[in-house]
Amino acid sequence: MKAFDWHSDPITHQTHITETYRNTQNVRRFFTAECGDHFKFDRAFMAWLKGGKKKTMGDAVKEWLRREQAGRRSQR
C-alpha cells in the first residue's frame, strides 16, 4: 500500500492522520473548506495533529472548531 500523499491525494473526514502527515496546501484547502476562511494553523493545534493518538481529519476538524469556539468564549 502506498503512503498517503498529503500534497495531492483527496482528503475526506475519514482520512487517517498518518506518521507522514504534513501541513500542505492540500490540507489547508481541506480545513478552509470545512472550518471556514478564518482557518489557520497554530502551534498547539499542529502539536495535537501530530500527537500519538490515532485520529482522522474529521476528528481534526471537530478539534479545531472546538478550540475556536473556546477561544471565542474566553474573549467575552
N, C-alpha and C positions, 0 to 999 in steps of 0.2 A: 504494500500500500504506500503510495507516495505521500510525502509530507504536505500538509495544508500550505498553500501559497497565500500568505496574508496580503500580498500585493495584487493578486488578480482573481483568486477563487471567490465564488459567490458566498456572501456571509448571510446567515439567517439566525434567528433566535436559537435554533438548535445546534449551531456551530459550536463545537467544543473549543475552549481556550487551551491550546497545547503548549508544550515547552518551547516551541518555536514561535510563539506569539510575538508580533511586532506591531507597534503603533504606526501603521501605514496610512496613506491617503485613502485606500480602500476601507480600512477600519474607520477612519474619521468620517467618511461619507455614510457608512452604516450608522454610526452613532448620531450624526447630524440628522439623518432621516428619521431615526427612532426617538431622539431626545429633543430635537429642535435646533434651530440655527444658533442658539446660545451655548451649544455643547462645547466644552473644552476639557482637555486633559489637565489634571493636576497631579502632583507627586503622590499624594495619598491614594488617589484612585488608581494610578498606574501601579503602585505597590500592591493594592488589593487585587488587581488583574493578574499580577504575576505571583501572588501568594500561592502556596502549595495546594490548597483545596481545589478539587475538580469543580469546574463551572462552565457554563455556556455563555454565549454572547447575550442571550435573553436574560440570564442572571445579571450580567454586567449592565444591561440597560436598566433593569429594576434597581440595582445598587446605585447607579449614577443619579437616577431620578429621586431616589430616597435621600441621597446626600444633598442634592439641590434643594429639595423640599425642607430638609433640616436646616440648611443654611438660610433659607428664606425666613423660617420661624425664628431663628436666632437674631435676625436683623430687625425684628419688630420691637 
